[in-house]
């Protein structure tokens, strides 16, 4: 999604994709490939009854209660006070709610497969619980994401939201489906390194999007950076005043009286 949105925006919206942006897209693809290669095997959940038993496990229930408590704290206490000045408030709400939306999509995918297989999924109460949860979570995410975009810079909102959302989703997947139980140390390290590579690619893509850097003007950019004048502290500026235009007779004289 990150490289596609960047490439399409450069062609359709006229936004310039500089050299660092292209490098960021490449790093995102490399990191995604690393995560796919080392990804854990998904535990087979084929029916709504199995999904229901997963959702009723004490570990996931405790995790869901903690997420809801954090979400309510952010919405009703922190957002009215600090939401206009702190970019993390609204984006954390979107990310925490994203855990419920991803779980709901997983369950509804199982329900859709069961529906086409002829199972009575519409009579199962979990189907409608998942539908209500999905609608409520997506509505909340869109609401607070739009609020964040109205206040803060888009180039800051999307990378931070991507990192927070992905972290919450990975944590939810670990707790709900226990996908990392059978992983080796090499696969865990490869997955973490792939995720960090994606974060680096997203940072390069959005942090330097307004800079005009390409292969043609890269030598000039490096040269101008090396020849940049050194800045002085305020105290040095006060001391090292240019008095070249003042004659020796016009300069102030200091007399010392010794006793």
FIGUDO-936287 format. One record per residue (C-alpha): residue number from 1; residue in one letter; z, y, x. Coordinates in steps of 0.5 Angstrom, whole numbers, plus 500, padded with zeros to 3 digits. Example, Ala and Ser with C-alpha at 12.3 -4.5 7.8 and 13.67 -1.06 7.14 Angstrom:
residues 2
(1 a (516 491 525)),
(2 s (514 498 527)),
end
This chain:
residues 259
(1 x (500 500 500)),
(2 x (502 505 506)),
(3 x (495 504 509)),
(4 x (491 504 503)),
(5 x (494 510 500)),
(6 x (493 514 506)),
(7 x (486 512 507)),
(8 x (484 513 500)),
(9 x (488 520 500)),
(10 x (484 522 506)),
(11 x (477 521 502)),
(12 x (479 522 495)),
(13 x (484 528 496)),
(14 x (481 531 502)),
(15 x (487 530 506)),
(16 x (486 529 514)),
(17 x (488 523 517)),
(18 x (489 525 524)),
(19 x (490 520 530)),
(20 x (498 519 529)),
(21 x (496 517 522)),
(22 x (491 512 524)),
(23 x (496 509 529)),
(24 x (501 509 524)),
(25 x (497 505 519)),
(26 x (495 500 524)),
(27 x (503 499 526)),
(28 x (504 498 518)),
(29 x (499 493 518)),
(30 x (501 489 524)),
(31 x (509 490 522)),
(32 x (506 487 515)),
(33 x (503 481 519)),
(34 x (509 479 523)),
(35 x (513 479 516)),
(36 x (508 475 513)),
(37 x (508 470 519)),
(38 x (516 469 519)),
(39 x (517 470 512)),
(40 x (522 465 509)),
(41 x (520 460 504)),
(42 x (521 462 497)),
(43 x (525 457 493)),
(44 x (522 454 488)),
(45 x (524 457 481)),
(46 x (519 455 475)),
(47 x (523 455 469)),
(48 x (527 461 465)),
(49 x (533 456 465)),
(50 x (533 456 473)),
(51 x (532 463 473)),
(52 x (538 464 469)),
(53 x (542 460 473)),
(54 x (540 464 479)),
(55 x (542 470 475)),
(56 x (549 467 473)),
(57 x (551 465 480)),
(58 x (558 469 482)),
(59 x (555 472 489)),
(60 x (549 475 485)),
(61 x (554 478 479)),
(62 x (558 481 484)),
(63 x (552 484 488)),
(64 x (549 487 481)),
(65 x (556 490 479)),
(66 x (557 493 486)),
(67 x (550 496 485)),
(68 x (551 498 478)),
(69 x (557 502 480)),
(70 x (554 505 486)),
(71 x (548 507 481)),
(72 x (553 510 476)),
(73 x (557 514 482)),
(74 x (550 517 484)),
(75 x (548 519 477)),
(76 x (554 522 474)),
(77 x (558 525 480)),
(78 x (554 526 486)),
(79 x (547 528 483)),
(80 x (549 534 479)),
(81 x (553 536 485)),
(82 x (549 535 491)),
(83 x (542 532 488)),
(84 x (539 539 489)),
(85 x (540 539 497)),
(86 x (541 532 499)),
(87 x (535 528 499)),
(88 x (538 521 500)),
(89 x (542 522 493)),
(90 x (536 521 488)),
(91 x (532 516 493)),
(92 x (538 512 493)),
(93 x (538 512 486)),
(94 x (531 509 486)),
(95 x (532 504 491)),
(96 x (538 501 488)),
(97 x (535 501 481)),
(98 x (529 498 484)),
(99 x (533 491 486)),
(100 x (533 490 478)),
(101 x (526 492 477)),
(102 x (524 487 482)),
(103 x (528 481 480)),
(104 x (526 483 473)),
(105 x (519 482 475)),
(106 x (520 475 478)),
(107 x (523 473 472)),
(108 x (517 475 468)),
(109 x (512 472 472)),
(110 x (516 466 471)),
(111 x (516 467 463)),
(112 x (508 469 463)),
(113 x (507 462 467)),
(114 x (511 458 462)),
(115 x (507 462 456)),
(116 x (500 460 458)),
(117 x (503 453 460)),
(118 x (505 452 452)),
(119 x (513 453 453)),
(120 x (517 457 448)),
(121 x (519 463 453)),
(122 x (519 468 447)),
(123 x (525 464 444)),
(124 x (529 465 450)),
(125 x (533 471 450)),
(126 x (532 472 458)),
(127 x (525 474 457)),
(128 x (527 480 452)),
(129 x (533 481 457)),
(130 x (528 482 463)),
(131 x (523 486 459)),
(132 x (529 491 457)),
(133 x (532 491 464)),
(134 x (525 492 467)),
(135 x (523 498 462)),
(136 x (530 502 464)),
(137 x (529 501 471)),
(138 x (522 503 472)),
(139 x (524 509 467)),
(140 x (530 511 471)),
(141 x (526 510 478)),
(142 x (520 515 476)),
(143 x (525 520 473)),
(144 x (529 521 479)),
(145 x (523 520 484)),
(146 x (519 526 480)),
(147 x (526 530 481)),
(148 x (526 528 489)),
(149 x (518 530 489)),
(150 x (519 537 486)),
(151 x (525 539 490)),
(152 x (523 536 497)),
(153 x (517 535 502)),
(154 x (513 529 500)),
(155 x (512 527 507)),
(156 x (519 526 507)),
(157 x (520 523 501)),
(158 x (516 517 501)),
(159 x (518 514 508)),
(160 x (525 515 506)),
(161 x (524 512 499)),
(162 x (520 506 502)),
(163 x (525 504 508)),
(164 x (531 504 503)),
(165 x (527 501 497)),
(166 x (525 495 502)),
(167 x (532 494 505)),
(168 x (535 494 498)),
(169 x (529 489 496)),
(170 x (530 484 502)),
(171 x (538 484 501)),
(172 x (537 482 493)),
(173 x (532 477 495)),
(174 x (537 474 500)),
(175 x (543 474 495)),
(176 x (539 472 489)),
(177 x (534 466 492)),
(178 x (537 465 498)),
(179 x (531 465 502)),
(180 x (534 466 509)),
(181 x (538 460 509)),
(182 x (533 455 512)),
(183 x (530 461 517)),
(184 x (530 460 524)),
(185 x (533 465 529)),
(186 x (526 466 531)),
(187 x (523 467 524)),
(188 x (529 472 523)),
(189 x (528 476 529)),
(190 x (520 476 528)),
(191 x (522 479 520)),
(192 x (526 484 523)),
(193 x (522 486 528)),
(194 x (516 487 523)),
(195 x (520 491 518)),
(196 x (522 496 524)),
(197 x (515 496 526)),
(198 x (513 498 519)),
(199 x (518 503 519)),
(200 x (515 506 525)),
(201 x (508 506 523)),
(202 x (510 510 516)),
(203 x (514 515 521)),
(204 x (508 516 525)),
(205 x (504 517 519)),
(206 x (508 522 515)),
(207 x (512 526 520)),
(208 x (506 528 524)),
(209 x (501 529 518)),
(210 x (500 536 519)),
(211 x (498 536 526)),
(212 x (491 537 528)),
(213 x (491 531 533)),
(214 x (484 527 535)),
(215 x (481 523 541)),
(216 x (477 529 542)),
(217 x (482 534 543)),
(218 x (488 530 545)),
(219 x (487 532 553)),
(220 x (487 540 550)),
(221 x (493 538 546)),
(222 x (497 535 552)),
(223 x (495 540 557)),
(224 x (497 546 552)),
(225 x (504 542 552)),
(226 x (505 541 559)),
(227 x (503 549 560)),
(228 x (508 551 555)),
(229 x (512 557 558)),
(230 x (519 555 559)),
(231 x (524 558 554)),
(232 x (530 562 556)),
(233 x (537 562 553)),
(234 x (540 568 550)),
(235 x (544 570 556)),
(236 x (539 569 561)),
(237 x (534 574 557)),
(238 x (540 579 557)),
(239 x (541 578 564)),
(240 x (534 578 567)),
(241 x (531 584 564)),
(242 x (524 586 567)),
(243 x (525 593 570)),
(244 x (519 593 574)),
(245 x (517 599 570)),
(246 x (523 603 572)),
(247 x (523 607 579)),
(248 x (529 606 584)),
(249 x (531 613 582)),
(250 x (531 612 575)),
(251 x (535 605 575)),
(252 x (543 606 573)),
(253 x (547 606 579)),
(254 x (554 603 579)),
(255 x (560 606 583)),
(256 x (566 601 586)),
(257 x (572 605 587)),
(258 x (577 601 592)),
(259 x (584 603 593)),
end
